[in-house]
């Protein structure tokens, strides 16, 4: 099933856009356009874009010109991305041209160690981003990602087999250049450079032929020399030594002779200088424009069995279209980044995060509500099962209470409230022990029973059968399991503050039951 995407690359001088679908890992471009920016406002340029290309009902992704961002390189003692995002505002606060609160920050890890990482941070003014997003949204364009122009091409090169791990990517636009240094397969430095200031050479797009022209070609040499000096100074500032493979992109980078001029201007620094669209790339799937496929004569030859050129010729335009090599390159590589899901910068975050559509919200709601309903139902089921178990246990305890009550007070046949009935019986028993003057003795029989029960350890296997009270004290008769238990009962009763003396009157083995029958004589204190 195909998905429709819109990739827009916005530069200081040119805007390019493609509409494509992704089906079975293939990217099919169904529309393309180019808008010359010149001195026009952002709103006017986008209005022309919306008239030239269908921007509706497509997943939109945008890259802004590199000079709209600030860049800083940091070495941090962290490797976790969440921790890095939290600490960046504090690390950058003293090294930004404006207050840090005005900037939105995103970062990429340039190099990662076991306990530290080299980070490249990019920042954009929040007001600028808010203004641009508002203009886009007014035309029905709400980008899901906002990245930096030139980064998609660099990511494509880092994911290209057999390319060197260290290289320099130069994107040469009509008046600006972008310097991206890749080291060990990771983007490590990004710098926007001024190119052809004041239109000394006058690079421009010819509207009729839709090709790159030069107003004053006699000034081209000086323009490229000035650029090469700026490149050398930038390399020196990042302490880079040794030769580099240099890759060119952008409309001026695709002009004949540009590669030779850059290589000559950089001298020993430049190991080789190649146009990006001329770099062999192993592709997972073919790319087509307007459902056309490159003709057989443009397919790889037997000498190139595994590599095809990803940009020249990746498409076959229709008869009324002209594919602009070098010009459309940025938007196409942005499309590749979307298709391949390559990790890069994305400034749709924090307050600028994308808002979910009704369909997305409904899907998200189902994704949240359905599990929530399942949890609630399972909770209700658990509570019901738990309640059933507790009710069963309660009934068992009530049955045990009734059994104990019936055994203790067999004369009461109707049990209504065991606790209340037992309290009434206790009060009646206390009244029977009153003296003639109506007062209770210092210790009643119930008090003695309570004291005996508290003094005998609950872990012992003992059953008291007879309880006799006389003037000398009281006698206890019962059965237990061992002679040691009889001694334990005696020691427990001796700890009581009620009895002054405890004696074992008898302890014999019952042959029938194998139980120990015993008799204890207890003397009350004060007797």
C-alpha positions in Angstrom: 0.0 0.0 0.0 1.5 3.4 -1.1 2.0 6.4 1.2 2.1 9.9 -0.2 5.0 12.2 0.9 6.0 15.8 0.2 9.7 16.8 0.6 10.5 20.5 0.4 14.0 22.0 0.5 14.0 25.7 1.2 17.2 27.7 0.5 18.1 31.3 0.4 17.9 31.4 -3.4 15.9 28.3 -4.4 13.0 26.2 -3.2 12.6 22.6 -4.6 9.9 20.1 -3.8 8.9 16.6 -4.8 5.8 14.5 -4.2 6.5 10.8 -4.1 5.1 7.5 -2.9 6.8 4.6 -1.2 5.6 1.2 -2.3 7.4 -2.1 -1.7 10.6 -0.2 -0.7 10.5 1.8 -4.0 10.3 5.6 -4.2 8.2 6.9 -7.0 8.3 10.6 -7.7 4.9 11.7 -9.1 5.5 15.5 -9.1 8.3 18.0 -8.9 8.8 21.7 -8.9 11.3 24.5 -8.4 10.6 28.0 -7.2 13.1 30.9 -7.5 13.3 32.8 -4.2 15.3 35.9 -5.2 14.2 38.8 -3.0 10.6 37.7 -2.5 9.0 37.0 0.9 8.6 33.6 2.4 4.8 33.8 2.0 5.0 34.7 -1.7 7.4 31.8 -2.4 5.2 29.3 -0.6 2.1 30.6 -2.4 3.8 29.9 -5.7 4.8 26.5 -4.5 1.2 25.6 -3.5 0.1 26.6 -7.0 2.7 24.5 -8.8 2.4 21.3 -6.8 -0.3 19.5 -4.8 0.7 19.9 -1.1 -2.5 18.4 0.3 -3.0 15.0 1.9 0.7 14.2 2.0 3.1 13.6 4.8 5.2 16.7 4.6 8.9 17.0 5.5 10.9 20.3 5.2 14.6 21.3 5.3 15.5 24.9 5.9 18.7 26.6 4.8 21.8 25.9 6.9 22.4 29.6 7.6 19.2 29.8 9.6 20.8 27.8 12.3 23.6 28.2 14.9 26.0 25.3 15.5 28.2 24.3 18.4 30.4 21.2 19.1 30.6 19.9 22.6 32.3 17.1 24.5 30.0 15.7 27.2 30.5 13.0 29.8 27.2 11.4 28.8 26.0 9.0 26.2 22.3 8.9 27.0 20.3 11.1 24.5 17.8 12.1 27.1 20.5 13.3 29.5 22.2 15.2 26.6 19.0 17.0 25.7 18.5 18.1 29.3 22.1 19.3 29.8 22.6 21.1 26.4 20.8 24.4 27.4 23.1 24.8 30.4 26.3 23.9 28.4 25.3 26.3 25.5 24.0 29.2 27.6 27.3 31.2 27.5 28.1 30.4 23.9 25.1 31.5 22.0 24.6 34.8 20.1 21.2 35.4 21.8 19.6 34.3 25.0 19.3 30.6 25.2 15.6 30.8 25.9 15.0 32.2 22.4 16.6 29.1 20.8 15.2 25.7 20.1 18.0 23.1 20.3 18.5 19.7 18.7 21.6 17.6 18.6 23.3 14.6 17.0 26.0 12.5 18.4 29.2 12.9 16.3 31.2 10.3 18.1 30.4 8.1 21.1 32.7 6.5 23.6 32.0 4.3 26.6 31.3 7.2 29.0 31.5 10.3 26.9 30.3 11.6 23.5 31.1 14.3 21.0 27.9 16.2 20.2 27.0 18.6 17.4 24.2 20.9 18.5 22.1 23.0 16.1 19.9 25.9 17.2 17.2 28.0 15.5 15.4 31.1 16.7 12.0 30.1 18.1 10.3 33.2 16.7 11.6 32.5 13.2 10.5 28.8 13.3 7.1 29.8 14.7 6.6 32.4 11.9 7.6 29.9 9.2 5.4 27.1 10.5 2.4 29.5 10.8 2.9 30.5 7.1 3.1 26.9 6.1 0.1 25.9 8.1 -2.0 28.7 6.6 -1.5 27.0 3.2 -2.4 23.6 4.6 1.2 22.4 5.0 2.1 21.1 8.4 5.5 19.4 8.3 6.1 16.4 10.4 9.9 17.0 10.5 12.0 20.2 10.1 15.6 19.5 9.4 18.7 21.3 8.0 19.3 21.4 4.2 22.4 19.4 3.3 22.1 16.9 6.1 20.0 14.4 4.1 22.8 14.2 1.4 25.4 13.7 4.1 23.4 11.0 5.7 23.0 9.3 2.3 26.7 9.3 1.8 27.4 7.9 5.3 25.0 5.1 4.5 26.7 4.4 1.1 29.0 1.4 1.0 32.6 1.7 0.0 32.9 5.4 0.7 35.7 6.7 2.9 34.8 7.2 6.6 36.2 10.7 6.5 35.1 13.2 3.8 34.0 16.7 3.2 30.6 17.5 1.6 30.2 20.9 0.0 26.8 22.0 -1.1 27.2 25.0 -3.5 24.1 27.0 -4.0 23.8 30.2 -6.0 25.0 32.5 -3.3 25.6 30.3 -0.3 27.6 27.2 0.5 27.3 24.6 3.3 30.4 22.9 4.8 29.7 19.4 6.3 32.6 17.4 7.6 32.1 13.7 8.2 34.6 11.9 10.4 34.5 8.1 11.2 31.2 7.9 9.4 29.4 10.5 11.5 28.6 14.2 10.8 31.0 16.2 13.1 31.0 19.8 11.8 28.4 21.9 10.0 29.3 25.4 8.9 27.4 27.8 6.4 29.8 29.7 4.2 29.3 32.8 2.0 29.6 32.0 -1.7 29.7 34.6 -4.5 28.9 37.6 -2.3 27.4 40.5 -4.1 26.8 38.3 -7.2 30.4 38.9 -8.4 30.1 35.9 -10.7 26.3 36.0 -10.8 25.3 32.3 -10.7 21.5 32.1 -11.4 18.8 29.8 -12.8 17.7 30.6 -16.3 13.9 30.5 -16.3 13.6 29.5 -20.0 16.2 26.7 -20.2 15.9 25.9 -16.5 19.7 25.6 -16.3 22.4 27.3 -14.3 24.0 30.3 -16.0 26.7 32.8 -15.0 26.3 36.5 -15.6 30.1 37.3 -15.2 32.1 34.1 -15.9 35.3 36.2 -15.8 34.9 36.5 -12.0 34.3 32.8 -11.4 38.0 32.0 -10.6 38.2 34.6 -7.9 34.8 33.4 -6.4 36.0 29.8 -6.2 39.4 30.9 -4.7 37.7 32.9 -2.0 35.5 29.9 -1.2 38.5 27.6 -1.0 40.3 29.9 1.4 37.2 29.9 3.6 37.1 26.1 3.5 40.8 25.9 4.5 40.3 28.3 7.4 37.3 26.3 8.6 39.3 23.0 8.4 42.1 24.6 10.4 39.6 25.8 13.1 38.5 22.2 13.7 42.1 20.9 13.9 41.7 18.6 10.9 44.9 17.3 9.3 45.5 15.1 6.3 43.8 14.6 3.0 40.1 14.5 2.4 37.8 13.2 -0.2 35.5 16.1 -1.2 32.0 15.6 -2.6 30.1 18.4 -4.3 26.4 18.9 -4.4 24.0 21.8 -5.2 23.3 23.6 -8.5 26.7 25.3 -8.8 28.4 22.1 -7.7 27.0 20.4 -10.8 28.4 23.0 -13.2 31.1 21.7 -15.5 34.6 22.7 -14.2 33.5 23.2 -10.6 35.2 20.0 -9.3 38.5 20.9 -11.0 38.4 24.4 -9.5 37.7 23.2 -6.0 40.4 20.5 -6.2 43.0 23.0 -7.5 42.0 25.6 -4.9 42.2 23.2 -1.9 45.6 21.8 -3.1 47.0 19.0 -0.9 44.0 19.0 1.3 41.8 17.6 -1.4 42.4 13.9 -2.1 39.7 13.8 -4.8 36.7 16.0 -5.7 33.6 14.2 -7.0 30.1 15.3 -7.8 27.7 13.6 -5.4 25.4 12.6 -8.2 28.3 10.8 -9.7 29.1 8.7 -6.6 28.1 5.0 -7.2 25.4 3.9 -4.7 24.0 0.5 -4.1 20.2 0.9 -4.1 17.6 -1.3 -2.3 14.9 -0.4 -4.9 14.5 1.6 -8.1 13.3 5.1 -8.1 11.0 6.5 -10.9 9.4 9.7 -11.8 5.8 9.8 -13.1 5.9 5.9 -13.1 8.6 6.0 -15.7 11.6 3.7 -15.4 15.1 4.6 -16.8 15.5 2.9 -20.2 17.7 -0.1 -20.6 20.6 1.8 -22.1 20.8 3.8 -18.9 21.0 0.8 -16.5 24.3 -0.3 -15.1 26.6 -2.1 -17.5 28.3 -5.4 -16.9 31.3 -3.4 -15.6 29.1 -2.0 -12.9 27.0 -5.0 -11.8 26.1 -3.9 -8.2 26.1 -0.1 -8.4 23.8 2.4 -10.0 23.8 6.2 -10.0 21.2 7.3 -7.5 20.7 10.7 -9.0 22.0 10.7 -12.6 19.9 9.2 -14.0 17.6 8.1 -11.2 14.4 9.2 -13.0 12.8 9.4 -16.3 10.9 12.7 -16.7 7.9 12.9 -18.9 8.2 14.8 -22.2 6.9 18.1 -20.8 9.2 17.9 -17.8 12.9 18.5 -17.4 14.8 16.9 -14.6 17.2 19.4 -13.1 20.4 17.6 -12.1 22.0 19.2 -9.0 19.0 21.5 -8.4 16.5 18.8 -7.3 19.1 16.9 -5.5 18.4 18.3 -2.0 14.7 17.5 -2.0 15.3 14.0 -3.4 17.8 13.2 -0.7 15.3 14.5 1.9 12.9 12.0 0.4 15.5 9.3 0.8 16.0 10.2 4.5 12.2 9.9 5.0 12.1 6.6 3.1 15.1 5.1 4.9 14.3 6.6 8.3 17.8 7.9 8.7 18.4 9.6 12.1 19.0 13.3 11.8 17.9 16.7 13.2 14.2 17.3 13.8 13.0 20.7 15.2 9.4 19.6 15.5 9.8 19.2 19.2 8.7 20.7 22.5 6.2 23.5 21.8 6.7 22.9 18.1 5.8 19.2 18.1 3.3 18.1 15.5 -0.4 18.1 16.5 -2.2 14.8 15.8 -5.0 14.9 13.2 -8.5 13.6 14.1 -7.7 10.3 12.4 -4.4 10.0 14.3 -6.1 11.1 17.5 -8.9 8.5 17.0 -6.3 5.8 16.4 -4.3 6.9 19.4 -7.5 7.0 21.5 -8.4 3.4 20.5 -4.8 2.4 21.2 -5.1 3.9 24.7 -8.8 3.2 25.5 -8.9 -0.5 24.5 -6.1 -1.6 26.8 -7.5 0.6 29.5 -10.9 -1.1 29.2 -9.2 -4.4 29.3 -7.4 -3.4 32.5 -10.6 -2.2 34.1 -12.5 -5.4 33.1 -9.6 -7.5 34.5 -9.6 -5.5 37.6 -13.3 -6.0 38.1 -12.9 -9.7 37.5 -10.0 -9.8 40.0 -12.0 -7.9 42.6 -15.0 -10.3 42.1 -12.8 -13.4 42.5 -11.1 -11.9 45.5 -14.5 -11.0 47.0 -15.8 -14.5 46.4 -12.7 -15.9 48.2 -13.1 -13.6 51.1 -16.9 -14.3 51.4 -16.1 -18.1 51.5 -13.5 -17.5 54.2 -15.9 -15.4 56.2 -18.5 -18.1 56.0 -15.9 -20.7 57.2 -14.9 -18.5 60.1 -18.6 -17.9 61.1 -19.1 -21.7 61.0 -16.1 -22.1 63.3 -17.4 -19.4 65.7 -20.8 -21.1 65.9 -19.1 -24.5 66.5 -17.0 -23.0 69.4 -20.0 -21.2 70.8 -22.1 -24.4 70.7 -19.3 -26.4 72.4 -18.8 -23.7 75.1 -22.5 -23.1 75.8 -24.3 -26.2 74.7 -27.4 -25.2 76.6 -28.0 -22.3 74.1 -29.6 -23.8 71.0 -30.5 -20.6 69.2 -27.5 -18.7 68.0 -28.2 -15.2 66.8 -25.2 -13.0 67.6 -22.5 -15.2 69.2 -20.4 -12.2 70.5 -23.4 -10.5 72.2 -24.7 -13.8 73.6 -21.3 -14.7 75.0 -21.0 -11.3 76.7 -24.4 -11.7 78.3 -23.4 -15.2 79.6 -20.1 -13.7 81.0 -22.0 -11.0 82.9 -24.4 -13.7 84.3 -21.4 -15.8 85.4 -19.8 -12.9 87.2 -23.0 -12.2 89.1 -23.0 -15.8 90.4 -19.6 -15.3 91.9 -20.6 -12.2 93.9 -20.4 -12.1 97.7 -23.4 -11.7 99.9 -22.9 -7.9 99.9 -23.0 -7.9 96.1 -19.4 -7.3 95.4 -17.1 -9.3 93.1 -14.1 -11.0 94.7 -10.6 -9.8 93.8 -10.3 -12.5 91.2 -13.2 -14.4 89.6 -13.2 -17.8 88.0 -13.2 -16.2 84.6 -10.2 -14.1 85.6 -8.4 -17.3 86.6 -9.3 -19.0 83.3 -8.1 -15.9 81.4 -4.8 -15.9 83.3 -4.3 -19.7 82.8 -5.0 -19.3 79.1 -2.5 -16.4 78.8 0.2 -18.2 80.7 0.2 -21.4 78.7 2.1 -21.0 75.4 -0.3 -21.2 72.5 2.0 -23.4 70.5 1.6 -26.3 73.0 -0.7 -29.2 72.3 -2.8 -29.2 75.5 -6.4 -29.8 76.4 -7.8 -29.0 79.9 -10.6 -31.3 81.0 -11.2 -30.5 84.7 -10.9 -27.3 86.6 -11.5 -27.5 90.4 -11.4 -24.5 92.8 -11.1 -24.9 96.6 -9.9 -22.9 99.5 -6.3 -23.9 99.0 -6.2 -23.0 95.3 -7.2 -24.9 92.2 -6.4 -28.1 90.4 -6.1 -28.6 86.6 -6.5 -31.9 84.8 -5.9 -32.4 81.1 -4.0 -34.2 78.4 -1.0 -33.4 76.2 1.4 -35.0 73.8 4.7 -35.4 75.8 6.1 -35.1 79.3 8.2 -32.1 78.2 5.0 -30.3 77.3 3.8 -30.9 80.9 7.0 -29.2 82.2 6.5 -26.4 79.7 3.0 -25.8 81.0 4.3 -25.8 84.6 7.0 -23.2 83.7 4.5 -21.0 81.8 2.1 -20.9 84.8 5.0 -20.2 87.2 5.6 -16.9 85.2 2.1 -15.7 86.2 1.8 -13.0 88.9 -1.4 -14.8 90.2 0.0 -18.1 91.3 2.6 -18.5 94.1 3.3 -22.2 93.5 2.7 -24.7 90.7 3.2 -28.4 91.3 2.8 -31.5 89.0 0.6 -33.8 91.0 0.5 -36.6 88.4 1.7 -37.3 84.9 1.0 -40.7 83.3 0.9 -42.2 79.8 -2.6 -43.3 78.7 -2.1 -46.6 76.9 -5.3 -46.2 74.8 -4.7 -42.7 73.4 -0.9 -42.5 73.8 -1.5 -39.1 75.4 0.0 -37.9 78.7 -2.6 -37.4 81.4 -1.5 -34.8 83.9 -2.7 -33.0 87.0 -1.4 -29.6 88.3 -1.9 -28.0 91.7 -1.9 -24.2 91.7 -1.6 -22.1 94.8 -3.0 -18.6 94.7 -0.9 -15.8 96.1 -2.1 -14.6 99.5 -3.5 -18.1 100.3 
